[in-house]
Amino acid sequence: MTTTPAILVFAGSARRESLNKKLARTAADSARATGAEVTLLDLRDYPIPLYDGDLEAESGVPENARALRRLMATHHGLIVVSPEYNGFITPLLKNTLDWISRPDGAEDGLTLYRDKVALVLSASPGALGGLRSLQLIRQLLGNLGVTVLPDQLAVGRAQQAFSPDGTLTDAAQMAKLNAMTARLHDTLRALY
Ligand SMILES: Cc1cc2nc3c(=O)[nH]c(=O)nc-3n(C[C@H](O)[C@H](O)[C@H](O)COP(=O)(O)O)c2cc1C
């Protein structure tokens, strides 16, 4: 790679006090410390209607989905940090990734995903940290053509998991996150 790896980080929750947004910020800081160029997105800033084929036929891909697609196109890596709802992917995350995957004029929505490498993380007030959905997010990203790295992190009891400076209080978890972002950085450097 001749350019600095660029990594897009976002959470699958729009909630203002989202624990996953907190973890996304921690992951973004960690990725930035590897030397990567990092963009931290808040999907709250990109409201998109629920996918509806009639809406798409009448008005095309919503402008906010197009904006996200343009952002994705300028990044090599993704860090997706999401809660689970009933052990499943959140509607926000699914809807966002679905809209981005749609063809838009001459653009095939899937080509964009194919050269991306991703990490998946989750946070929850529960003990398992949203672990059950990580497999499903992995599967969804894989279906889109994204290469998802094997290491993942689920932060349980997440209301108590963060220091005031945004790092994880559990040193082992923080070390794991740093190792994951370092591996993402190294993989992107090797690939591009
Ligand atoms: C519909 C719904 C289903 C949920 N199901 C789960 C679940 O299966 N496992 C879990 O750990 N937490 C579950 N939760 C709790 C969320 O983890 C919790 O609300 C969390 O704070 C949401 O993430 P956020 O803080 O990033 O918005 C659920 C919450 C909602 C609203």
The ligand as a Tripos MOL2 file, in Angstrom:
@<TRIPOS>MOLECULE
LIG
   31    33     1     0     0
SMALL
NO_CHARGES

@<TRIPOS>ATOM
      1 C1        -35.6820   -4.9600   20.8170 C.3       1 LIG1
      2 C2        -34.4870   -5.1660   21.7040 C.ar      1 LIG1
      3 C3        -33.9580   -6.4250   21.8460 C.ar      1 LIG1
      4 C4        -32.8070   -6.6290   22.6130 C.ar      1 LIG1
      5 N1        -32.2490   -7.8710   22.6580 N.ar      1 LIG1
      6 C5        -31.0560   -8.0220   23.2730 C.ar      1 LIG1
      7 C6        -30.3530   -9.2520   23.1570 C.ar      1 LIG1
      8 O1        -30.7610  -10.1850   22.5070 O.2       1 LIG1
      9 N2        -29.1540   -9.3610   23.7880 N.ar      1 LIG1
     10 C7        -28.5950   -8.3220   24.4980 C.ar      1 LIG1
     11 O2        -27.5120   -8.4640   25.0290 O.2       1 LIG1
     12 N3        -29.2640   -7.1480   24.6340 N.ar      1 LIG1
     13 C8        -30.4630   -6.9720   24.0200 C.ar      1 LIG1
     14 N4        -31.1190   -5.7760   24.0990 N.ar      1 LIG1
     15 C9        -30.5760   -4.7200   24.9770 C.3       1 LIG1
     16 C10       -29.5440   -3.8850   24.2480 C.3       1 LIG1
     17 O3        -28.3090   -4.5640   24.2670 O.3       1 LIG1
     18 C11       -29.4100   -2.5370   24.9240 C.3       1 LIG1
     19 O4        -30.6080   -1.8070   24.7860 O.3       1 LIG1
     20 C12       -28.2360   -1.7510   24.3800 C.3       1 LIG1
     21 O5        -27.9820   -0.6590   25.2050 O.3       1 LIG1
     22 C13       -28.5080   -1.3060   22.9510 C.3       1 LIG1
     23 O6        -27.3340   -0.8350   22.3640 O.3       1 LIG1
     24 P1        -26.9470    0.7190   22.3760 P.3       1 LIG1
     25 O7        -26.6660    1.1000   23.7920 O.co2     1 LIG1
     26 O8        -25.7200    0.7790   21.5370 O.co2     1 LIG1
     27 O9        -28.1000    1.5010   21.8030 O.co2     1 LIG1
     28 C14       -32.2400   -5.5410   23.3250 C.ar      1 LIG1
     29 C15       -32.8110   -4.2630   23.1810 C.ar      1 LIG1
     30 C16       -33.8820   -4.0670   22.3740 C.ar      1 LIG1
     31 C17       -34.4320   -2.6620   22.1940 C.3       1 LIG1
@<TRIPOS>BOND
     1     1     2 1
     2     2     3 ar
     3     2    30 ar
     4     3     4 ar
     5     4     5 ar
     6     4    28 ar
     7     5     6 ar
     8     6     7 ar
     9     6    13 1
    10     7     8 2
    11     7     9 ar
    12     9    10 ar
    13    10    11 2
    14    10    12 ar
    15    12    13 ar
    16    13    14 ar
    17    14    15 1
    18    14    28 ar
    19    15    16 1
    20    16    17 1
    21    16    18 1
    22    18    19 1
    23    18    20 1
    24    20    21 1
    25    20    22 1
    26    22    23 1
    27    23    24 1
    28    24    25 2
    29    24    26 1
    30    24    27 1
    31    28    29 ar
    32    29    30 ar
    33    30    31 1
@<TRIPOS>SUBSTRUCTURE
     1 LIG1         1 GROUP 0 **** ****
